[in-house]
Amino acid sequence: MGLDITAYSHLNHLGKHTDDWCESEEHIQAYAYDAFPESFRGIPILGTRVSGSTFFDGGCYERTEKTEAHGFRAGSYSGYGRWRDGLREAFNPAADPARPFFELIWFADNEGSIGPDAARDLLADFREYADRYAAEFADDYDRQRYADWTRAFELAADGGLVYFH
C-alpha cells in the first residue's frame, strides 16, 4: 500500500450528485478534509460530509477532450511522509501559510484533492525552488518525486486538480 497521485488538467465540473457519494468510475470526486481549506482553493465547496472525519465536498468532475493526466506513486505512506518532511524542514519548518509549499506540507497524506488555485501557488513554489532543491537533495528518488509533483501542479493549475488516492 502507498500513496498514488493523479493530476488532471481541463476538467469539467459537474456539481454534486443527488447521492452522497459519486459511484461513477468516469468521474473524479473532489473532496478534502475540512482542516485543509488552503489546499482546496479553486474547488467549490458544495457542502460537507462526515465519515469519521469532516470533509469538504467539491462534487464531481469529468475529463474533457483537452484533459491531460499524470499519475505517479508518491511512495509508501511512510516514504511519502519522509519526503514531505524533508521538503518542510528545508523550506517551511513552521508550516507557515506565507512560506513555500504550504498547501502540500499541510495536507492529508492519504486522500483528497488539491484545487487549481492552490496548485498555481504550489507550481510557483516548485519552479522557484527547483535549483535549491536539486542542490540539497542529491538522491535520484527525491529529484524524481520533485519532478512528478511539478508536473502534477502544472496540470492542475490549468483547470484541473490533484487527486490523492
C-alpha positions in Angstrom: 0.0 0.0 0.0 1.0 3.5 -0.6 0.0 6.9 -1.9 -0.8 7.3 -5.5 -1.3 10.7 -7.2 -3.2 11.5 -10.3 -3.2 15.1 -11.6 -5.6 16.3 -14.3 -6.0 19.5 -16.4 -9.0 20.9 -18.2 -11.8 19.2 -16.2 -15.5 20.0 -16.4 -17.2 20.5 -13.1 -20.5 18.5 -12.9 -21.6 19.6 -9.5 -22.9 17.4 -6.8 -24.9 14.2 -7.4 -28.1 13.5 -5.6 -26.4 10.6 -3.8 -23.9 11.3 -1.1 -21.0 9.8 -3.0 -20.4 9.5 -6.7 -20.1 5.9 -7.8 -19.2 6.6 -11.4 -15.7 5.4 -12.4 -15.8 8.0 -15.2 -15.9 10.9 -12.7 -13.3 12.4 -10.4 -14.7 13.1 -6.9 -13.3 16.3 -5.4 -13.0 16.3 -1.6 -10.6 17.1 1.2 -10.6 17.0 5.0 -12.0 20.3 6.2 -8.7 21.0 8.1 -7.1 22.0 4.8 -9.1 24.8 3.2 -6.0 26.5 1.7 -5.3 23.3 -0.4 -8.8 23.1 -1.6 -8.8 26.6 -3.2 -10.3 26.6 -6.6 -12.8 23.8 -6.0 -16.2 25.0 -5.0 -17.3 23.8 -1.6 -20.8 22.3 -2.2 -21.2 21.0 1.3 -19.6 18.9 3.9 -20.0 15.3 4.8 -19.0 13.3 7.9 -17.5 9.9 7.6 -15.4 9.6 10.7 -13.9 13.0 9.8 -15.5 16.0 8.2 -14.8 16.5 4.5 -15.4 19.4 2.1 -17.4 18.1 -0.8 -16.5 19.7 -4.2 -18.7 17.4 -6.3 -17.7 15.5 -9.4 -15.6 16.4 -12.4 -15.3 14.8 -15.8 -12.5 14.7 -18.3 -12.8 16.7 -21.5 -11.1 16.4 -24.9 -8.3 18.7 -23.6 -7.7 16.8 -20.3 -4.2 15.6 -19.7 -3.3 13.4 -16.8 -0.2 12.5 -14.9 -0.1 9.7 -12.4 2.7 8.6 -10.1 3.4 6.7 -7.0 4.3 9.2 -4.2 5.7 6.4 -2.2 4.6 4.2 0.7 2.7 6.3 3.2 5.8 6.5 5.4 8.1 7.1 2.5 5.9 10.0 1.3 5.8 11.3 4.8 9.7 11.3 5.0 9.9 13.0 1.6 7.4 15.7 2.6 9.1 16.1 6.0 12.4 16.8 4.1 10.6 19.4 2.0 9.1 21.0 5.1 12.4 21.0 7.0 14.3 22.6 4.1 11.7 25.2 3.1 8.9 25.7 5.6 9.7 24.3 9.0 6.9 26.1 10.8 4.3 25.1 8.2 3.7 28.8 7.7 1.0 29.7 5.1 3.1 32.5 3.8 6.1 30.2 3.1 6.7 27.8 0.2 4.9 24.5 -0.3 2.4 25.2 2.5 -0.6 23.7 0.6 1.3 20.4 0.2 3.1 20.3 3.5 -0.2 21.0 5.4 -2.4 18.5 3.6 -3.6 14.9 4.2 -1.1 12.2 3.5 -3.7 9.7 2.4 -6.6 11.1 0.3 -8.2 14.2 -1.0 -7.9 16.8 -3.7 -5.8 19.9 -4.2 -7.6 22.6 -6.2 -6.4 24.6 -9.2 -5.8 27.9 -7.2 -3.7 26.1 -4.6 -1.9 24.2 -7.5 -0.9 27.5 -9.1 0.7 28.6 -5.9 2.5 25.3 -5.5 3.6 25.3 -9.1 5.2 28.7 -8.5 7.0 27.3 -5.4 8.2 24.2 -7.2 9.6 26.3 -10.1 11.2 28.9 -7.8 13.0 26.4 -5.6 13.9 23.8 -8.1 17.6 24.6 -8.2 17.9 24.8 -4.5 16.1 21.5 -4.1 18.4 19.8 -6.6 21.4 21.1 -4.7 20.2 20.0 -1.3 18.6 16.6 -2.3 21.0 14.7 -4.5 19.1 11.4 -4.4 17.5 10.4 -7.7 14.4 9.3 -5.9 13.9 12.7 -4.3 14.5 14.5 -7.6 12.1 12.3 -9.5 9.4 13.0 -6.9 10.1 16.7 -7.2 9.7 16.5 -11.0 6.5 14.4 -10.6 4.9 17.0 -8.2 6.0 19.8 -10.5 4.2 18.2 -13.5 1.2 17.4 -11.3 0.8 21.1 -10.3 1.4 22.2 -13.9 -1.7 20.2 -15.0 -3.9 21.0 -12.0 -3.2 24.7 -12.3 -4.7 24.6 -15.8 -8.3 24.0 -14.7 -7.8 20.7 -13.0 -7.0 19.1 -9.7 -4.5 16.8 -7.9 -6.2 13.6 -6.6 -4.6 11.7 -3.7 -5.7 8.1 -3.6 
